[in-house]
Amino acid sequence: MKPLNCLIVDDEELARRLVRTYCERLPDQLRVVGEAAHPVAAMELLRAEPVDLLFLDIQMPGMTGLDFLRTLRRPPAVVLTTAYAEYALEGFELDVVDYLVKPFAFERFVVAVGKVRDYRFPETPFSRAPTPKTSAGYQLVRSDRKTLRIPHADIRYIESMREYVAYHTAQGRTLTLGSLKQLEEELPDNFLRVHKSFIVATERVEALEGNQLRIGETLIPIGGSYRESVKSRLFGG
């Protein structure tokens, strides 16, 4: 598989240098085709070079990274790199693949690249045998040196958290190693993928509020590529 063409957009030279250094440590996976200190320069580079992956800062003079992302009709895969964790929800609403909070370690960077690989090159239907959907009525979850049985009826939603998934129930949160891609194949039909980072129990959804689903006190973002299927499945169109 050929390396992904990467564009780094950040107004801080040291931040761009760090991302470039990390990319150069993964030469078989990433190839930096350009750097930009502001969105206008990034737009010119996007027109000049095919870009698979955009490492994008948020707070930049003149235009924020999120506003820049909104101007792109067909954006590449995007990983946000920022010192401001409070923009995570807004970023996920724009269908970004991952969100790196500065300063981030190389190991965390590698996790983000893995998510991009899954996003750009999902497994084809014939790449491996399908996983049968479970009919047991519960998920067996390994967490904190224990094996737990979490009833499907108790699950409100499931969240991807880097290399982990978190089961959210009325009793709290259970964290375990895993991926939403695998769970999407295993879970029964009353669970629905609504975002790269979220699967919801459909009967737990109370309302559609803008581009988010309300489950109790929690608002779950709807990813752009999932919007039509979510509205059709949950709200009849």
TIMI-543545 format. One line per 8 residues: their letters; for each residue x, y, z of N, C-alpha, C. Coordinates in nm, 4 decimals. Atoms other than C-alpha are relative to their C-alpha. Last residue first. Layout:
// residues N
a> X,Y,Z,X,Y,Z,X,Y,Z | ...;
// end
This chain:
// residues 237
ggflrskv> -0.0350,-0.0854,0.1133,-3.6355,1.0467,0.6195,0.0683,0.1234,0.0433 | 0.0824,0.0211,0.1183,-3.8251,0.8295,0.8638,0.0284,0.0927,-0.1151 | 0.1048,-0.1015,0.0065,-3.6739,0.9678,1.1826,-0.0803,-0.0065,-0.1304 | 0.0548,-0.0407,-0.1291,-3.4410,0.6985,1.3101,-0.1207,0.0924,-0.0103 | 0.0224,0.1113,-0.0927,-3.3457,0.4975,1.0017,-0.0753,0.0440,0.1256 | 0.0924,0.0970,0.0578,-3.3856,0.7677,0.7387,-0.0367,-0.1087,0.1002 | 0.1329,-0.0617,0.0094,-3.2306,1.0430,0.9494,-0.1027,-0.0983,-0.0543 | 0.0517,-0.0231,-0.1353,-2.9384,0.8219,1.0476,-0.1408,0.0576,-0.0063;
serysggi> 0.0455,0.1290,-0.0530,-2.8865,0.6930,0.6920,-0.0571,0.0154,0.1403 | 0.1210,0.0447,0.0686,-2.8786,1.0474,0.5551,-0.0526,-0.1310,0.0570 | 0.1169,-0.0840,-0.0261,-2.6366,1.1824,0.8157,-0.1279,-0.0546,-0.0639 | 0.1044,0.0830,-0.0607,-2.3817,0.8990,0.8183,-0.1350,0.0718,0.0070 | 0.0267,0.1140,0.0872,-2.1240,1.0503,0.5793,-0.1104,-0.0908,0.0540 | 0.0563,-0.0394,0.1286,-2.1433,1.3842,0.7585,-0.0372,-0.1167,-0.0886 | -0.1006,-0.0216,0.1032,-2.0906,1.2352,1.1028,-0.0643,0.0290,-0.1345 | 0.0264,0.0838,0.1168,-2.3710,1.2801,1.3553,0.1051,0.0327,-0.1056;
piltegir> -0.0093,-0.0588,0.1339,-2.2544,1.4177,1.6902,-0.0320,-0.1025,-0.1087 | -0.0899,0.0805,0.0827,-2.3912,1.2615,2.0128,0.0074,0.0630,-0.1390 | 0.0213,-0.0286,0.1414,-2.5451,1.4967,2.2700,0.1074,-0.0721,-0.0809 | -0.1137,0.0041,0.0924,-2.5598,1.3546,2.6228,-0.0434,0.0322,-0.1418 | -0.0680,-0.1291,-0.0063,-2.8067,1.4505,2.8961,0.1130,0.0117,-0.1013 | -0.0066,-0.0533,-0.1356,-3.0405,1.1639,2.8110,0.0610,0.1389,-0.0012 | 0.0238,0.1197,-0.0809,-2.9526,1.0463,2.4621,0.0161,0.0433,0.1447 | 0.0055,-0.0088,-0.1458,-2.9839,1.3453,2.2294,-0.0317,-0.1370,0.0587;
lqngelae> 0.1053,0.0824,-0.0577,-2.8661,1.3080,1.8726,0.0043,0.0134,0.1514 | -0.0342,0.0846,-0.1135,-2.6657,1.5839,1.7072,-0.1215,-0.0794,0.0452 | -0.0769,0.1110,0.0552,-2.6646,1.7743,1.3785,0.0469,-0.0939,0.1108 | -0.0984,-0.0466,0.0966,-2.9396,2.0137,1.4781,0.0688,-0.1188,-0.0642 | -0.0186,-0.1418,-0.0288,-3.1077,1.8493,1.7733,0.1102,0.0538,-0.0897 | -0.1000,-0.0539,0.0913,-3.2518,1.5094,1.6805,0.0075,0.1497,0.0253 | 0.0298,-0.1125,0.0887,-3.4387,1.3633,1.9760,0.1173,0.0273,-0.0924 | 0.1199,-0.0747,-0.0370,-3.4739,1.0819,2.2283,-0.0364,0.1083,-0.1005;
vretavif> -0.0047,-0.1338,0.0589,-3.2310,0.8183,2.1030,-0.1321,0.0713,0.0265 | -0.0399,-0.0971,-0.1021,-3.2279,0.5249,2.3451,0.0008,0.1434,-0.0522 | 0.1147,-0.0261,-0.0874,-3.4290,0.2953,2.1165,0.0323,0.1005,0.1103 | 0.1015,-0.0833,0.0648,-3.1597,0.3304,1.8494,-0.1170,0.0330,0.0925 | 0.1157,0.0885,-0.0087,-2.8750,0.2101,2.0709,-0.1200,0.0803,-0.0483 | 0.1055,-0.0251,-0.0984,-2.5951,0.4324,1.9467,-0.1002,-0.1150,0.0003 | 0.1126,0.0879,0.0319,-2.2578,0.3715,1.7811,-0.1053,0.0239,0.1072 | 0.1162,0.0315,-0.0831,-2.0054,0.6557,1.7978,-0.0932,-0.1017,-0.0659;
skhvrlfn> -0.0344,0.0254,-0.1399,-1.6526,0.7528,1.6881,-0.1178,-0.0440,0.0860 | -0.1193,0.0844,-0.0090,-1.6716,0.7386,1.3094,0.0285,-0.0419,0.1429 | -0.1206,-0.0821,0.0092,-2.0243,0.8729,1.3456,0.1184,-0.0949,0.0032 | 0.0431,-0.1353,0.0361,-2.3829,0.7462,1.3499,0.1181,0.0937,-0.0228 | -0.1186,-0.0859,0.0091,-2.3267,0.3686,1.3586,-0.0448,0.1373,-0.0486 | -0.0238,-0.0710,0.1252,-2.6587,0.2106,1.4556,0.1260,0.0852,0.0106 | -0.1123,-0.0916,-0.0197,-2.7568,-0.0476,1.7150,0.0380,0.0590,-0.1352 | 0.0495,-0.1204,-0.0665,-3.1045,-0.2056,1.7006,0.1134,0.0930,0.0434;
dpleeelq> 0.0425,-0.1055,0.0923,-2.9746,-0.4456,1.4368,-0.0559,0.1243,0.0675 | 0.1290,0.0216,0.0671,-2.7762,-0.6630,1.6766,-0.0472,0.1259,-0.0727 | 0.1171,-0.0436,-0.0755,-2.4074,-0.5940,1.7481,-0.1296,-0.0273,-0.0765 | 0.0459,0.0951,-0.1009,-2.1306,-0.8033,1.5929,-0.1346,0.0367,0.0614 | 0.0352,0.1276,0.0613,-2.0577,-0.6251,1.2648,-0.0638,-0.0961,0.1000 | 0.1071,-0.0271,0.0953,-2.0673,-0.2752,1.4132,-0.0471,-0.1286,-0.0669 | 0.1273,0.0000,-0.0724,-1.8618,-0.4060,1.7037,-0.1179,0.0215,-0.0940 | 0.0326,0.1367,-0.0384,-1.5726,-0.4943,1.4727,-0.1358,-0.0065,0.0693;
klsgltlt> 0.0216,0.0758,0.1234,-1.5704,-0.1522,1.3083,-0.0403,-0.1438,0.0318 | 0.1405,-0.0098,0.0379,-1.6182,0.0168,1.6447,-0.0296,-0.0811,-0.1255 | 0.0286,-0.0956,0.1064,-1.2786,-0.1089,1.7554,-0.1489,0.0004,-0.0308 | 0.0877,0.0434,0.1071,-1.1455,-0.2828,2.0647,-0.0211,0.1084,-0.1032 | -0.0647,-0.0054,0.1305,-0.9628,-0.2562,2.3945,-0.0972,-0.0483,-0.1070 | -0.0676,0.1226,0.0398,-1.1990,-0.2029,2.6864,0.0703,0.0217,-0.1331 | -0.1006,-0.0200,0.1037,-1.3545,0.0803,2.8866,0.0697,-0.1319,-0.0302 | -0.0925,0.1128,-0.0034,-1.6786,0.0478,3.0829,0.0933,0.0110,-0.1194;
rgqathya> -0.0774,0.0255,0.1214,-1.8733,0.3669,3.1584,0.0941,-0.1174,0.0214 | -0.1294,-0.0652,0.0152,-2.1504,0.4253,3.4112,0.0672,-0.0391,-0.1306 | -0.0855,0.0262,-0.1160,-2.4494,0.2393,3.5539,0.1364,0.0680,-0.0101 | 0.0524,-0.0788,-0.1117,-2.6968,0.3919,3.3069,0.0874,-0.0162,0.1238 | 0.1272,0.0517,-0.0496,-2.4768,0.2504,3.0328,-0.0487,0.0913,0.1121 | 0.0681,-0.0911,-0.0914,-2.1917,0.3853,2.8206,-0.1367,-0.0580,0.0349 | 0.1426,0.0309,-0.0067,-1.9636,0.1215,2.6664,-0.0629,0.0926,0.1036 | 0.0654,-0.0197,-0.1292,-1.6249,0.2770,2.5934,-0.1480,-0.0310,-0.0145;
vyermsei> 0.1401,-0.0380,0.0137,-1.4070,0.1566,2.3071,-0.0586,0.0086,0.1402 | 0.0997,0.0586,-0.0888,-1.0281,0.1612,2.3168,-0.1412,0.0318,-0.0493 | 0.0014,0.1435,0.0262,-0.7472,0.2212,2.0652,-0.1012,-0.0749,0.0869 | -0.1311,0.0446,0.0468,-0.8240,0.5955,2.0527,-0.0057,-0.1501,-0.0276 | -0.0941,-0.0856,-0.0720,-1.1516,0.6393,2.2391,0.1407,-0.0502,-0.0289 | -0.1393,0.0324,0.0289,-1.4349,0.5042,2.0243,0.0902,0.1004,0.0697 | -0.0873,-0.1072,0.0486,-1.7721,0.5518,2.1928,0.1405,-0.0526,-0.0262 | -0.1374,0.0491,-0.0072,-2.0584,0.3108,2.2487,0.0883,0.1019,-0.0703;
yridahpi> -0.0804,-0.0212,0.1206,-2.4122,0.4279,2.3236,0.1409,-0.0513,0.0259 | 0.0560,-0.1231,0.0564,-2.6977,0.3694,2.5676,0.0727,0.0362,-0.1291 | -0.0938,-0.0871,0.0710,-2.6170,0.0065,2.6494,-0.0737,0.1202,-0.0581 | -0.0564,-0.1011,-0.0901,-2.8362,-0.1540,2.9163,0.0858,0.1033,-0.0725 | 0.1060,-0.0917,-0.0428,-3.0626,-0.3460,2.6753,0.0525,0.1107,0.0903 | 0.0251,-0.0974,0.1062,-2.7557,-0.4978,2.5108,-0.1037,0.1031,0.0433 | 0.1216,0.0236,0.0796,-2.6716,-0.6618,2.8412,-0.0178,0.1081,-0.1063 | 0.0770,-0.1246,0.0053,-2.3076,-0.6115,2.9485,-0.1231,-0.0244,-0.0867;
rltkrdsr> 0.1118,0.0163,0.0928,-2.1491,-0.9398,3.0570,-0.0824,0.1280,0.0067 | 0.1328,-0.0471,-0.0377,-1.8126,-0.8645,3.2131,-0.1019,-0.0374,-0.1069 | 0.0854,0.0174,0.1165,-1.4778,-1.0427,3.1964,-0.1432,0.0296,0.0421 | 0.1243,0.0734,-0.0204,-1.2427,-0.9033,3.4598,-0.0706,-0.0155,-0.1339 | -0.0289,0.1380,-0.0387,-0.8793,-0.7949,3.4514,-0.1244,-0.0814,0.0342 | -0.0599,-0.0030,-0.1335,-0.9791,-0.4253,3.4380,0.0164,-0.1410,0.0570 | -0.0344,-0.1313,-0.0536,-1.2081,-0.4771,3.1403,0.0550,-0.0147,0.1412 | -0.1148,0.0156,-0.0888,-1.2780,-0.7704,2.9087,0.0434,0.1379,0.0472;
vlqygast> -0.0966,-0.1099,0.0029,-1.6263,-0.7341,2.7628,0.1089,-0.0261,0.1027 | -0.1052,0.0400,-0.0924,-1.8695,-1.0103,2.6707,0.1139,0.1000,-0.0134 | -0.1371,-0.0028,0.0496,-2.1593,-0.8320,2.5042,0.0925,-0.0499,0.1098 | -0.0985,-0.0735,-0.0786,-2.5193,-0.9232,2.5851,0.1336,-0.0008,-0.0731 | 0.0651,-0.1015,-0.0810,-2.8432,-1.0525,2.4348,0.0953,0.0799,0.0860 | -0.0033,0.0366,-0.1411,-2.6879,-1.3779,2.3149,-0.0706,0.1014,0.0887 | 0.1398,0.0166,-0.0402,-2.7925,-1.3291,1.9533,-0.0101,-0.0297,0.1488 | 0.0252,0.0775,-0.1197,-2.4596,-1.1903,1.8337,-0.1492,-0.0074,0.0300;
kptparsf> 0.0540,-0.0846,-0.1052,-2.4290,-1.0768,1.4764,-0.0379,-0.0863,0.1191 | 0.1443,0.0098,-0.0212,-2.2105,-1.3118,1.2755,-0.0449,0.0922,0.1121 | 0.0246,0.0389,-0.1380,-1.8657,-1.1795,1.1864,-0.1499,-0.0091,0.0225 | 0.0788,-0.0902,-0.0827,-1.8133,-1.1748,0.8123,-0.0190,-0.0557,0.1401 | 0.1331,0.0532,-0.0245,-1.5277,-1.3815,0.6694,-0.0785,0.0950,0.0891 | -0.0023,0.1026,-0.1033,-1.2379,-1.1685,0.5536,-0.1426,-0.0469,0.0234 | -0.1357,0.0066,-0.0522,-1.1422,-0.9394,0.2673,0.0123,-0.0990,0.1147 | -0.0555,0.1323,0.0218,-1.4608,-1.0162,0.0762,0.1390,-0.0154,0.0597;
ptepfryd> 0.0859,0.1064,-0.0522,-1.6773,-0.7292,0.2000,0.0610,-0.1387,-0.0125 | 0.1053,0.0312,0.0955,-1.3842,-0.4903,0.1468,-0.0850,-0.1137,0.0547 | -0.0020,0.1362,0.0521,-1.1926,-0.3701,0.4492,-0.1142,-0.0194,-0.0983 | 0.0786,0.0965,-0.0779,-1.1821,0.0030,0.4842,0.0050,-0.1368,-0.0648 | -0.0044,0.1325,0.0607,-0.8949,0.1824,0.3093,-0.0766,-0.0996,0.0856 | -0.0288,-0.0080,0.1430,-0.9238,0.5563,0.3668,-0.0100,-0.1350,-0.0691 | 0.0976,-0.0866,0.0661,-1.0977,0.5399,0.7051,0.0193,-0.0004,-0.1517 | 0.1292,0.0695,-0.0036,-0.9025,0.2416,0.8399,-0.1058,0.0783,-0.0767;
rvkgvavv> -0.0117,0.1168,0.0874,-0.5780,0.4072,0.7260,-0.1323,-0.0765,-0.0054 | 0.0102,-0.0506,0.1368,-0.6884,0.7324,0.8882,0.0090,-0.1150,-0.0995 | 0.1412,-0.0311,0.0239,-0.7521,0.5509,1.2149,-0.0207,0.0508,-0.1427 | 0.0721,0.1258,0.0160,-0.4038,0.3997,1.1987,-0.1479,0.0219,-0.0271 | -0.0301,0.0465,0.1359,-0.2555,0.7450,1.1423,-0.0713,-0.1323,-0.0272 | 0.0773,-0.0824,0.0929,-0.4313,0.8667,1.4570,0.0216,-0.0449,-0.1445 | 0.1398,0.0424,-0.0116,-0.2899,0.5764,1.6598,-0.0869,0.0773,-0.0990 | 0.0113,0.1265,0.0725,0.0594,0.6562,1.5280,-0.1435,-0.0523,0.0053;
frefafpk> 0.0001,-0.0331,0.1426,0.0235,1.0168,1.6456,-0.0198,-0.1263,-0.0834 | 0.1370,-0.0468,0.0269,-0.0644,0.8912,1.9944,-0.0163,0.0372,-0.1473 | 0.0886,0.1165,-0.0100,0.2593,0.6896,2.0017,-0.1448,0.0389,-0.0293 | -0.0056,0.0750,0.1253,0.4553,0.9908,1.8729,-0.0956,-0.1186,0.0026 | -0.1151,0.0884,0.0165,0.3443,1.1943,2.1722,-0.0070,-0.0733,-0.1336 | 0.0351,0.1410,0.0124,0.1012,1.4848,2.1680,0.1250,-0.0812,-0.0321 | -0.1016,0.0765,0.0731,0.1557,1.8376,2.2982,-0.0385,-0.1475,-0.0048 | -0.1410,-0.0313,-0.0232,-0.0885,1.9428,2.1762,0.0270,0.0155,0.1494;
vlydvvdl> -0.0158,-0.1168,-0.0864,-0.4310,1.7760,2.1575,0.1486,0.0188,0.0305 | -0.1210,0.0075,-0.0814,-0.4706,1.5429,1.8605,0.0168,0.1291,0.0792 | -0.0194,-0.1303,-0.0631,-0.8222,1.5017,1.7199,0.1185,-0.0125,0.0949 | -0.0524,0.0028,-0.1362,-0.9090,1.2175,1.4844,0.0369,0.1412,0.0428 | -0.0315,0.1379,-0.0373,-1.0932,1.1320,1.1634,0.0493,-0.0080,0.1439 | -0.1439,0.0228,-0.0080,-1.2647,1.4662,1.1113,0.0247,-0.1420,0.0501 | -0.0434,0.1307,0.0498,-1.6302,1.4399,1.0126,0.1515,-0.0162,-0.0017 | -0.0494,-0.0213,0.1357,-1.7216,1.8077,1.0484,0.0647,-0.1262,-0.0566;
efgelaye> 0.1179,-0.0298,0.0806,-1.9335,1.7188,1.3525,0.0379,0.0247,-0.1459 | 0.0606,0.1275,0.0376,-1.6167,1.5580,1.4907,-0.1275,0.0204,-0.0812 | -0.0818,0.0676,0.0995,-1.4429,1.8954,1.4812,-0.0622,-0.1302,-0.0465 | 0.0204,-0.0701,0.1269,-1.7267,2.0725,1.6583,0.0810,-0.0654,-0.1111 | 0.1336,0.0326,0.0491,-1.7152,1.8093,1.9320,-0.0263,0.0654,-0.1348 | 0.0089,0.1388,0.0471,-1.3367,1.8354,1.9729,-0.1365,-0.0311,-0.0601 | 0.0527,0.0004,0.1364,-1.3204,2.2161,1.9887,-0.0245,-0.1415,-0.0529 | 0.1428,-0.0312,0.0010,-1.2901,2.2206,2.3691,-0.0609,0.0018,-0.1398;
ayattlvv> 0.0819,0.1212,-0.0006,-0.9567,2.0359,2.3533,-0.1484,0.0306,-0.0143 | 0.1301,-0.0325,-0.0577,-0.7690,2.3509,2.2527,-0.0940,-0.1196,-0.0095 | -0.0173,-0.0065,-0.1453,-0.3947,2.2971,2.1993,-0.1333,0.0161,0.0717 | 0.0305,-0.1260,-0.0666,-0.4568,2.1844,1.8445,0.0276,-0.0089,0.1487 | -0.1109,-0.0105,-0.0954,-0.3831,1.9219,1.5818,-0.0127,0.1352,0.0676 | -0.0207,-0.1312,-0.0601,-0.6917,1.8142,1.3857,0.1146,-0.0062,0.1004 | -0.0347,0.0164,-0.1410,-0.6619,1.5013,1.1735,0.0280,0.1392,0.0547 | -0.0513,-0.1100,-0.0816,-0.8444,1.5322,0.8420,0.0283,-0.0475,0.1417;
apprrltr> 0.0101,0.0391,-0.1408,-0.9053,1.2808,0.5624,0.0694,0.1066,0.0843 | -0.0660,0.1280,-0.0273,-0.9171,1.4760,0.2386,-0.0312,-0.0436,0.1429 | -0.1241,-0.0016,-0.0783,-1.1787,1.7460,0.1907,0.0639,-0.1380,0.0069 | -0.0366,0.1407,-0.0154,-1.4271,1.7341,-0.0953,0.1308,-0.0080,0.0776 | 0.1123,0.0802,0.0496,-1.6123,2.0663,-0.0999,0.0260,-0.1485,0.0173 | -0.0449,0.1057,0.0907,-1.3608,2.2434,0.1213,-0.1179,-0.0865,-0.0423 | -0.0051,-0.0505,0.1376,-1.4862,2.5728,0.2664,0.0340,-0.1091,-0.1010 | 0.1359,-0.0175,0.0527,-1.5995,2.4121,0.5935,-0.0004,0.0491,-0.1446;
lfdlgtmg> 0.0519,0.1321,0.0346,-1.2440,2.2915,0.6566,-0.1397,0.0100,-0.0598 | -0.0649,0.0419,0.1243,-1.1194,2.6494,0.6439,-0.0554,-0.1341,-0.0466 | 0.0634,-0.0785,0.1065,-1.3743,2.7488,0.9074,0.0591,-0.0360,-0.1360 | 0.1351,0.0528,0.0188,-1.2516,2.4606,1.1244,-0.0745,0.0768,-0.1085 | -0.0057,0.1244,0.0750,-0.8869,2.5575,1.0738,-0.1378,-0.0581,-0.0264 | -0.0276,0.1186,-0.0807,-0.9616,2.9095,1.1862,0.0055,-0.1236,-0.0893 | 0.1051,0.1007,0.0146,-0.9279,3.1988,0.9452,0.0350,-0.1198,0.0862 | 0.0761,-0.0192,0.1227,-0.7269,3.5216,0.9527,-0.1168,-0.0941,-0.0155;
pmqidlfl> 0.0429,-0.1362,0.0327,-0.4705,3.4156,1.2108,-0.0756,0.0052,-0.1321 | -0.0971,-0.0631,0.0888,-0.4680,3.0460,1.3055,-0.0498,0.1392,-0.0358 | -0.0157,-0.1435,-0.0223,-0.6392,2.8586,1.5892,0.1130,0.0557,-0.0857 | 0.1282,-0.0708,-0.0065,-0.7480,2.5199,1.4556,0.0195,0.1507,0.0105 | 0.0128,-0.0764,-0.1239,-0.4379,2.3338,1.3334,-0.1344,0.0737,-0.0012 | 0.0534,-0.1357,0.0010,-0.4832,2.0853,1.0500,-0.0091,0.0595,0.1402 | -0.0222,-0.0287,-0.1416,-0.2955,1.7679,0.9590,-0.0279,0.1490,0.0187 | -0.0266,-0.1377,-0.0397,-0.4541,1.6938,0.6202,0.0161,0.0060,0.1513;
ldvpearl> 0.0128,-0.0244,-0.1438,-0.4393,1.3443,0.4741,0.0436,0.1419,0.0324 | 0.0837,0.1017,-0.0635,-0.4862,1.2144,0.1196,-0.0329,0.0342,0.1447 | -0.0231,0.0145,-0.1440,-0.3564,1.5166,-0.0718,-0.0987,-0.1014,0.0562 | 0.0997,0.0910,-0.0581,-0.3201,1.5351,-0.4508,0.0345,-0.0270,0.1462 | -0.0454,0.1352,-0.0329,-0.1004,1.8397,-0.5132,-0.1174,-0.0869,0.0444 | -0.1192,0.0380,0.0765,-0.1521,2.1778,-0.6808,0.0390,-0.1454,0.0186 | 0.0282,-0.0041,0.1433,-0.5085,2.2575,-0.5765,0.1158,-0.0539,-0.0830 | 0.1004,0.1027,0.0273,-0.4474,2.1415,-0.2209,-0.0358,-0.0041,-0.1480;
lemaavph> -0.0676,0.1293,0.0037,-0.1287,2.3485,-0.2155,-0.0975,-0.1135,-0.0305 | -0.0806,0.0048,0.1218,-0.3173,2.6645,-0.3103,0.0708,-0.1348,-0.0134 | 0.0916,0.0165,0.1123,-0.5774,2.5982,-0.0409,0.0766,-0.0109,-0.1316 | 0.0412,0.1403,0.0036,-0.3032,2.5476,0.2168,-0.0924,-0.0264,-0.1182 | -0.1096,0.0760,0.0605,-0.1534,2.8863,0.1324,-0.0358,-0.1476,-0.0107 | -0.0062,-0.0421,0.1403,-0.4897,3.0475,0.2032,0.1103,-0.0754,-0.0736 | 0.0920,0.0711,0.0896,-0.5328,2.8381,0.5196,0.0085,0.0407,-0.1463 | 0.1342,-0.0563,-0.0101,-0.2204,2.9681,0.6990,-0.0892,-0.0652,-0.1066;
aaegvvrl> 0.0127,-0.0714,-0.1266,0.1337,2.8515,0.7779,-0.1374,0.0632,0.0168 | 0.0576,-0.1335,0.0150,0.1374,2.5869,0.5063,-0.0176,0.0618,0.1374 | 0.0324,-0.0631,-0.1270,0.3406,2.2699,0.4617,-0.0567,0.1381,-0.0285 | -0.0022,-0.1444,-0.0168,0.3700,2.0379,0.1640,-0.0315,0.0424,0.1416 | -0.0080,-0.0663,0.1302,0.3889,1.6919,0.0107,-0.0006,0.1517,0.0133 | 0.0373,-0.1407,-0.0102,0.4696,1.5031,0.3311,0.0196,0.0666,-0.1357 | -0.0926,-0.0808,0.0791,0.4743,1.1295,0.2619,-0.0477,0.1446,0.0035 | 0.0291,-0.1418,0.0203,0.3175,0.8893,0.5109,0.1076,0.0664,-0.0849;
qdplrecy> 0.1416,-0.0339,-0.0143,0.2839,0.5113,0.5501,-0.0330,0.1433,-0.0398 | 0.0803,0.0923,0.0797,0.6123,0.3531,0.4408,-0.1481,0.0352,0.0022 | -0.0158,-0.0246,0.1443,0.8080,0.6573,0.5595,-0.0819,-0.0932,-0.0879 | 0.0892,0.1007,0.0586,0.6672,0.6409,0.9150,0.0066,0.0099,-0.1527 | -0.0262,0.1246,-0.0719,0.9404,0.8222,1.1129,-0.0888,-0.1137,-0.0507 | -0.1230,0.0580,0.0546,0.9265,1.0956,0.8496,0.0411,-0.1275,0.0724 | 0.0299,0.0608,0.1304,0.5658,1.1630,0.9454,0.1222,-0.0713,-0.0565 | 0.0772,0.1220,-0.0253,0.6656,1.2181,1.3094,-0.0319,-0.0716,-0.1316;
trvlrral> -0.0922,0.0981,-0.0580,0.9341,1.4638,1.2029,-0.0709,-0.1318,0.0265 | -0.0843,0.0502,0.1091,0.6857,1.6457,0.9780,0.0960,-0.1075,0.0515 | 0.0828,0.0907,0.0793,0.4390,1.6706,1.2670,0.0807,-0.0581,-0.1158 | 0.0246,0.1217,-0.0776,0.7111,1.8141,1.4918,-0.0818,-0.1001,-0.0811 | -0.1219,0.0809,0.0005,0.8299,2.0611,1.2268,-0.0211,-0.1314,0.0754 | -0.0109,0.0639,0.1316,0.4778,2.1909,1.1715,0.1203,-0.0937,-0.0040 | 0.1059,0.1011,0.0078,0.4397,2.2526,1.5461,0.0050,-0.0725,-0.1340 | -0.0410,0.1140,-0.0820,0.7762,2.4281,1.5614,-0.1033,-0.1120,-0.0052;
eeddvilc> -0.1026,0.0774,0.0691,0.6797,2.6509,1.2679,0.0422,-0.1231,0.0797 | -0.1211,0.0086,-0.0811,0.3577,2.7661,1.4316,0.1016,-0.0916,-0.0674 | -0.0706,-0.1280,0.0057,0.0861,2.8799,1.1874,0.1284,-0.0004,0.0825 | -0.0127,-0.0520,-0.1368,-0.0202,2.5219,1.1260,0.0792,0.1294,-0.0070 | 0.0438,-0.1393,-0.0047,-0.1238,2.3316,0.8127,0.0001,0.0466,0.1450 | -0.0029,-0.0482,-0.1384,0.0591,2.0064,0.7339,-0.0347,0.1480,-0.0002 | -0.0199,-0.1444,-0.0039,-0.0287,1.8342,0.4045,-0.0124,0.0456,0.1447 | 0.0416,-0.0794,-0.1157,0.0120,1.4581,0.3733,0.0305,0.1482,-0.0199;
nlpkm> -0.0517,-0.1354,0.0188,0.0221,1.2211,0.0753,-0.0573,0.0915,0.1078 | 0.0995,-0.1056,0.0142,-0.0525,0.8730,0.2089,0.0701,0.1337,-0.0196 | 0.0142,-0.0986,-0.1084,0.2169,0.6126,0.1493,-0.1095,0.1019,-0.0312 | -0.0873,-0.1158,0.0129,0.1509,0.3329,-0.1040,-0.0218,0.0978,0.1150 | 0.0845,-0.1187,0.0000,0.0000,0.0000,0.0000,0.0886,0.1244,0.0000;
// end
